[in-house]
Amino acid sequence: MQETFVFELAILLAASFTGGLLVRKLGYPMALGELLIGVVIGPFAFGFVRQTEMVSMFAELGAIILLFYIGLETKMDMLKKYFLPSIIVAISGAILPLILGYYGGMLIGFSWQESLFLGTVLTATSLGITVRMLTDMKKLHTPFGMVILGAGIIDDVIAVVMLTIILDILVGQLDFGSIGMILFEVVAFFSVILVVGTRVLTKVLDSTRITIENLLIILLSLCLLVAYLASEAGLSTIIGAFAIGVSLSGLKRILTVLQKGKSLYIFFVPIFFVSIGMLIDINLFTKNIIPSLFITAIAMAGKVGGCGIAALITGSSRKNALRIGIGMSPRGEMGLIIAGIGLASGTIGGDIFTISIIAVVFTTLIGMPALKIILKGSIEPQPKKEDIENIETD
């Protein structure tokens, strides 16, 4: 068993490197190649790698490290600056896909319960996929990149709240008290992490004389601890990882830490993207090809329309509004979790579960090259952290 996993891990790493390198040569983000290679080596194609619990664990670690790394690179002042546009974009970009997903599900013959779950699956943007895509393109620390990042975080929270509402509706016990409690827990969690991180941990770590290697170990330990606490609070682990990352982004030796931690990033993060590609069942896709493509089109239209219009309303240029809409279109881990809960509870059947998974993966396969095209292949240098505040909108 252990030898088999070691062999499969070797295939995973080699395949992710090969797939990422090939698409990088074509001018696309490496994450796209990693997704596609996941389809090829996964259990529904050649079957070189199985979707085991161990692979899932490594994939989750990859997503956690990705968001922690992004958090360390993100200046909090930028998130504050674009908070209002981010929350408006997130809300609009959740409501429209929910409505379209619900009526789309009803149109192709699913029950209202299944359709409601389908709409909920389509609400959440994949924060992990989106930020990796923007990082590869050197676009994360731009005005539209910051709006996408902020809206992606809020999106996950909205998805958790909506899932709670829907589960209450299905059992006939809509409890506004539980919804309010979730919102309170989210605000309290972020507030505590940001205050402790910026005012306590940063000062203690800056004043303590330790090697950069030991500092990196401490930071990774904090990352995993806060990710676990986020999970216990009913949030996504990657939200916790991002929160502690942002709160520690003011460390004096942060650039050295980022450089030292690059090997961990390179090792774990690609596994997350390969594992998403491994979820595509080619046989079930061919069986449900028409409804799958229809729901994928709805999912794309809902995010591009909902987020794009909201971005225009909050002052973005047409170009940046389109970038935000397309950048918010990939779905990911939260959508997969919601679909899994629906299947496990018996609320949705295998067909709509498959359609949901395909829509999640296809929005990513479409969204990444679409964003590359709308950015016209330009690679802008990342602004220095001290210069980020001076970035002007297009």
C-alpha positions as CSV (number, residue, x, y, z in Angstrom):
1,M,0.0,0.0,0.0
2,Q,2.7,2.5,1.0
3,E,4.9,1.5,-2.0
4,T,1.9,2.0,-4.3
5,F,1.3,5.5,-3.0
6,V,5.0,6.4,-3.3
7,F,4.9,5.2,-7.0
8,E,1.6,7.2,-7.6
9,L,3.1,10.3,-6.0
10,A,6.1,10.1,-8.3
11,I,3.7,9.9,-11.3
12,L,1.7,12.8,-9.9
13,L,4.7,15.1,-9.5
14,A,6.3,14.1,-12.9
15,A,3.0,14.5,-14.7
16,S,2.2,17.8,-13.1
17,F,5.6,19.2,-14.0
18,T,5.3,17.9,-17.6
19,G,1.8,19.2,-18.1
20,G,2.5,22.6,-16.5
21,L,5.7,23.0,-18.6
22,L,4.0,22.2,-21.9
23,V,1.2,24.7,-21.5
24,R,3.7,27.3,-20.1
25,K,5.5,26.9,-23.4
26,L,2.3,27.8,-25.2
27,G,1.9,30.9,-23.0
28,Y,-0.8,29.6,-20.7
29,P,-0.7,29.3,-16.9
30,M,0.8,26.1,-15.6
31,A,-2.3,25.3,-13.6
32,L,-4.2,24.6,-16.8
33,G,-1.7,22.0,-17.9
34,E,-1.8,20.4,-14.4
35,L,-5.6,20.2,-14.7
36,L,-5.5,18.6,-18.1
37,I,-2.8,16.1,-17.1
38,G,-5.0,15.1,-14.2
39,V,-7.7,14.0,-16.6
40,V,-5.2,11.9,-18.5
41,I,-3.6,10.1,-15.6
42,G,-6.7,9.9,-13.4
43,P,-8.9,6.8,-12.6
44,F,-11.4,7.6,-15.4
45,A,-8.8,7.7,-18.2
46,F,-5.5,5.7,-18.1
47,G,-5.8,5.1,-14.4
48,F,-2.1,5.7,-13.5
49,V,-3.2,7.4,-10.2
50,R,-6.2,6.6,-8.0
51,Q,-8.2,9.2,-6.2
52,T,-7.3,7.9,-2.7
53,E,-7.6,9.5,0.7
54,M,-3.8,10.1,0.7
55,V,-3.9,11.9,-2.7
56,S,-6.8,14.0,-1.4
57,M,-4.8,14.9,1.7
58,F,-1.8,16.0,-0.3
59,A,-4.2,18.0,-2.6
60,E,-5.7,19.8,0.4
61,L,-2.2,20.6,1.7
62,G,-1.4,22.1,-1.7
63,A,-4.5,24.3,-1.6
64,I,-3.7,25.4,2.0
65,I,0.0,26.2,1.1
66,L,-1.1,28.1,-2.0
67,L,-3.5,30.4,-0.1
68,F,-1.0,30.9,2.8
69,Y,1.7,31.9,0.3
70,I,-0.7,34.3,-1.4
71,G,-1.6,35.8,1.9
72,L,2.0,36.4,2.8
73,E,2.5,38.2,-0.5
74,T,-0.7,40.3,0.0
75,K,-0.6,43.8,1.5
76,M,-3.5,44.3,3.9
77,D,-3.9,47.9,2.8
78,M,-4.8,46.8,-0.7
79,L,-7.5,44.4,0.6
80,K,-9.0,47.3,2.7
81,K,-8.8,49.6,-0.3
82,Y,-10.8,47.2,-2.5
83,F,-13.1,45.7,0.2
84,L,-16.3,47.5,-0.9
85,P,-16.0,46.6,-4.6
86,S,-15.1,43.1,-3.6
87,I,-18.1,42.5,-1.4
88,I,-20.5,43.9,-4.0
89,V,-18.9,41.8,-6.8
90,A,-19.1,38.7,-4.5
91,I,-22.8,39.1,-3.7
92,S,-23.9,39.9,-7.2
93,G,-21.7,37.0,-8.5
94,A,-23.3,34.6,-6.1
95,I,-27.0,35.6,-6.6
96,L,-27.1,35.4,-10.4
97,P,-25.5,31.9,-10.7
98,L,-27.8,30.7,-8.0
99,I,-30.9,31.9,-9.9
100,L,-29.7,30.7,-13.2
101,G,-28.6,27.3,-11.8
102,Y,-31.9,26.8,-10.1
103,Y,-34.0,27.5,-13.2
104,G,-31.5,25.7,-15.4
105,G,-31.9,22.6,-13.3
106,M,-35.7,22.8,-13.4
107,L,-35.6,23.3,-17.2
108,I,-33.7,20.1,-17.8
109,G,-36.1,18.1,-15.5
110,F,-34.5,18.0,-12.0
111,S,-36.5,18.5,-8.8
112,W,-36.6,21.8,-7.1
113,Q,-34.4,20.4,-4.3
114,E,-31.8,19.2,-6.8
115,S,-32.0,22.4,-8.7
116,L,-31.5,24.5,-5.5
117,F,-28.3,22.5,-4.7
118,L,-27.1,22.9,-8.3
119,G,-27.5,26.7,-8.0
120,T,-25.6,26.7,-4.7
121,V,-22.7,24.7,-6.3
122,L,-22.4,27.4,-8.9
123,T,-22.1,30.3,-6.4
124,A,-18.6,29.8,-5.1
125,T,-15.5,30.8,-7.1
126,S,-12.4,28.6,-6.7
127,L,-10.1,30.9,-4.7
128,G,-7.2,28.4,-5.1
129,I,-7.5,28.1,-8.8
130,T,-8.1,31.8,-9.4
131,V,-5.2,33.2,-7.4
132,R,-2.8,30.6,-8.9
133,M,-3.9,31.7,-12.3
134,L,-3.4,35.4,-11.5
135,T,0.0,34.7,-9.9
136,D,1.2,32.8,-13.0
137,M,0.1,35.7,-15.1
138,K,1.8,38.3,-12.8
139,K,-1.6,40.0,-12.4
140,L,-2.5,39.3,-8.7
141,H,-1.3,42.7,-7.3
142,T,-3.4,44.8,-9.7
143,P,-6.7,46.6,-9.0
144,F,-8.8,43.9,-10.7
145,G,-6.6,41.2,-9.2
146,M,-7.3,42.5,-5.7
147,V,-11.0,42.7,-6.3
148,I,-11.0,39.1,-7.5
149,L,-9.0,38.0,-4.5
150,G,-11.3,39.8,-2.0
151,A,-14.5,38.7,-3.8
152,G,-13.2,35.1,-3.9
153,I,-12.8,35.0,-0.1
154,I,-16.2,36.5,0.5
155,D,-17.7,34.0,-2.1
156,D,-16.7,31.1,0.1
157,V,-18.3,32.6,3.1
158,I,-21.5,33.2,1.1
159,A,-21.5,29.6,-0.1
160,V,-21.3,28.3,3.5
161,V,-24.2,30.6,4.5
162,M,-26.3,29.6,1.5
163,L,-25.6,25.9,2.2
164,T,-26.9,26.3,5.7
165,I,-30.0,28.1,4.5
166,I,-30.7,25.4,1.9
167,L,-30.3,22.5,4.3
168,D,-32.6,24.2,6.8
169,I,-35.2,24.8,4.0
170,L,-35.0,21.1,2.9
171,V,-35.8,19.9,6.5
172,G,-38.5,22.6,6.9
173,Q,-36.7,24.4,9.7
174,L,-35.3,27.7,8.4
175,D,-33.5,29.1,11.4
176,F,-32.3,32.7,11.0
177,G,-30.5,32.4,14.3
178,S,-28.1,29.8,12.9
179,I,-27.5,32.0,9.8
180,G,-26.7,35.0,12.0
181,M,-24.4,32.8,14.1
182,I,-22.4,31.8,11.0
183,L,-21.9,35.4,10.0
184,F,-20.9,36.3,13.5
185,E,-18.4,33.4,13.6
186,V,-16.9,34.5,10.3
187,V,-16.4,38.1,11.4
188,A,-15.1,37.0,14.8
189,F,-12.7,34.5,13.3
190,F,-11.1,37.0,10.8
191,S,-11.0,39.7,13.4
192,V,-9.2,37.6,16.0
193,I,-6.7,36.1,13.4
194,L,-5.9,39.5,12.0
195,V,-5.4,41.2,15.4
196,V,-3.3,38.4,16.9
197,G,-1.3,38.1,13.7
198,T,-0.5,41.7,13.1
199,R,-0.2,43.0,16.7
200,V,1.2,40.0,18.5
201,L,2.8,37.3,16.3
202,T,4.4,39.7,13.9
203,K,6.1,41.7,16.7
204,V,7.2,38.6,18.6
205,L,8.6,36.9,15.5
206,D,10.4,40.1,14.4
207,S,12.0,40.6,17.8
208,T,13.0,36.9,18.2
209,R,16.5,35.9,17.0
210,I,15.9,32.7,15.1
211,T,17.2,31.3,11.8
212,I,15.1,31.8,8.7
213,E,14.6,28.0,8.5
214,N,13.1,27.9,12.0
215,L,11.0,30.9,11.2
216,L,9.6,29.1,8.2
217,I,8.8,26.0,10.3
218,I,6.9,28.3,12.8
219,L,5.0,30.0,10.1
220,L,3.9,26.7,8.5
221,S,2.8,25.4,11.9
222,L,0.7,28.5,12.4
223,C,-0.7,28.1,8.9
224,L,-1.9,24.5,9.5
225,L,-3.2,25.4,13.0
226,V,-5.3,28.2,11.8
227,A,-6.5,26.2,8.8
228,Y,-7.7,23.6,11.2
229,L,-9.4,26.2,13.4
230,A,-11.2,27.6,10.3
231,S,-12.4,24.1,9.5
232,E,-13.7,23.7,13.1
233,A,-15.5,27.0,12.7
234,G,-17.3,25.7,9.6
235,L,-15.1,27.6,7.2
236,S,-12.9,26.4,4.4
237,T,-9.3,25.5,5.5
238,I,-7.9,27.7,2.7
239,I,-9.7,30.7,4.2
240,G,-7.9,30.2,7.5
241,A,-4.6,29.8,5.7
242,F,-5.1,33.0,3.8
243,A,-6.2,34.9,6.9
244,I,-3.1,34.0,8.9
245,G,-0.9,34.6,5.8
246,V,-2.2,38.2,5.4
247,S,-1.9,38.9,9.1
248,L,1.8,37.9,8.9
249,S,2.6,39.7,5.6
250,G,4.2,42.6,7.5
251,L,7.1,40.5,8.8
252,K,10.5,42.2,8.2
253,R,12.0,39.0,6.7
254,I,8.9,38.1,4.6
255,L,10.7,38.2,1.2
256,T,13.4,35.8,2.5
257,V,10.7,33.5,3.9
258,L,8.8,33.5,0.6
259,Q,12.0,32.5,-1.2
260,K,12.9,29.8,1.3
261,G,9.4,28.3,1.1
262,K,9.3,28.2,-2.7
263,S,10.2,24.5,-2.8
264,L,7.2,23.6,-0.6
265,Y,5.0,25.6,-3.0
266,I,6.4,23.8,-6.0
267,F,6.0,20.4,-4.5
268,F,2.4,20.6,-3.0
269,V,0.5,23.1,-5.1
270,P,0.5,21.3,-8.4
271,I,-1.0,18.2,-6.8
272,F,-4.1,20.2,-5.9
273,F,-4.7,21.1,-9.6
274,V,-3.9,17.6,-10.9
275,S,-6.4,16.1,-8.3
276,I,-9.2,18.4,-9.7
277,G,-8.6,17.1,-13.2
278,M,-8.7,13.5,-11.9
279,L,-12.4,14.0,-11.0
280,I,-13.6,14.2,-14.6
281,D,-15.3,10.9,-15.5
282,I,-15.3,10.9,-19.3
283,N,-18.0,8.2,-19.5
284,L,-20.4,10.0,-17.4
285,F,-19.7,13.2,-19.3
286,T,-20.6,11.6,-22.6
287,K,-23.8,10.3,-21.0
288,N,-24.8,13.8,-19.8
289,I,-23.0,15.9,-22.4
290,I,-25.9,18.2,-23.4
291,P,-27.1,19.1,-19.8
292,S,-23.5,19.3,-18.7
293,L,-22.6,21.9,-21.4
294,F,-25.8,23.8,-20.8
295,I,-25.1,24.1,-17.0
296,T,-21.5,25.0,-17.8
297,A,-22.7,27.8,-20.0
298,I,-25.1,29.0,-17.3
299,A,-22.3,28.9,-14.7
300,M,-20.0,31.0,-17.0
301,A,-22.8,33.5,-17.8
302,G,-23.8,33.8,-14.2
303,K,-20.3,34.7,-12.9
304,V,-19.3,36.9,-15.9
305,G,-22.6,38.7,-15.9
306,G,-23.1,39.0,-12.1
307,C,-19.5,40.0,-11.3
308,G,-18.9,42.0,-14.4
309,I,-22.0,44.2,-13.9
310,A,-21.2,44.7,-10.2
311,A,-17.6,45.7,-11.1
312,L,-18.9,48.3,-13.6
313,I,-21.2,49.7,-10.9
314,T,-18.4,50.0,-8.4
315,G,-16.2,52.0,-10.9
316,S,-14.1,49.5,-12.8
317,S,-13.4,50.1,-16.5
318,R,-15.1,47.8,-19.0
319,K,-11.9,46.0,-19.6
320,N,-11.3,45.4,-15.9
321,A,-15.0,44.4,-15.3
322,L,-14.7,41.7,-18.0
323,R,-11.4,40.6,-16.4
324,I,-13.1,40.3,-13.0
325,G,-16.1,38.5,-14.4
326,I,-14.0,35.9,-16.2
327,G,-11.5,35.7,-13.4
328,M,-14.4,34.8,-11.0
329,S,-15.7,32.1,-13.3
330,P,-13.6,29.0,-12.3
331,R,-15.4,26.9,-9.6
332,G,-13.5,24.6,-7.3
333,E,-13.2,23.0,-3.9
334,M,-16.2,24.7,-2.3
335,G,-18.5,23.6,-5.1
336,L,-17.2,20.1,-4.9
337,I,-17.8,20.0,-1.1
338,I,-21.4,21.3,-1.6
339,A,-22.1,18.7,-4.3
340,G,-20.7,16.0,-2.1
341,I,-22.9,17.0,0.8
342,G,-25.9,16.9,-1.5
343,L,-25.1,13.4,-2.7
344,A,-24.3,12.1,0.8
345,S,-27.6,13.4,2.1
346,G,-29.6,11.9,-0.7
347,T,-30.8,15.3,-1.9
348,I,-29.3,14.9,-5.3
349,G,-28.7,11.8,-7.5
350,G,-25.7,10.6,-9.4
351,D,-26.6,12.4,-12.7
352,I,-26.9,15.9,-11.2
353,F,-23.8,15.2,-9.1
354,T,-21.8,14.4,-12.2
355,I,-23.2,17.4,-14.0
356,S,-22.2,19.6,-11.0
357,I,-18.6,18.2,-11.0
358,I,-18.3,18.6,-14.8
359,A,-19.5,22.2,-14.5
360,V,-17.0,22.9,-11.7
361,V,-14.1,21.5,-13.8
362,F,-15.2,22.9,-17.1
363,T,-15.6,26.5,-15.9
364,T,-11.9,26.2,-14.8
365,L,-10.8,24.7,-18.1
366,I,-12.7,27.5,-20.0
367,G,-12.0,30.3,-17.5
368,M,-8.2,30.1,-17.5
369,P,-7.5,30.4,-21.2
370,A,-10.4,32.9,-21.5
371,L,-8.6,35.2,-19.0
372,K,-5.4,34.7,-20.8
373,I,-7.0,35.9,-24.0
374,I,-8.6,38.9,-22.4
375,L,-5.3,39.8,-20.9
376,K,-3.8,39.6,-24.4
377,G,-0.9,37.5,-23.2
378,S,0.8,40.5,-21.6
379,I,3.0,39.7,-18.6
380,E,3.3,42.7,-16.3
381,P,6.0,42.9,-13.7
382,Q,4.7,42.4,-10.1
383,P,4.8,45.7,-8.3
384,K,6.9,45.8,-5.2
385,K,5.0,45.6,-1.9
386,E,5.7,49.2,-1.0
387,D,4.5,50.3,-4.5
388,I,1.2,48.4,-4.5
389,E,-0.8,51.3,-3.0
390,N,0.1,53.4,-6.0
391,I,-1.4,51.2,-8.6
392,E,-4.0,53.0,-10.6
393,T,-7.0,51.5,-12.3
394,D,-7.1,51.3,-16.1
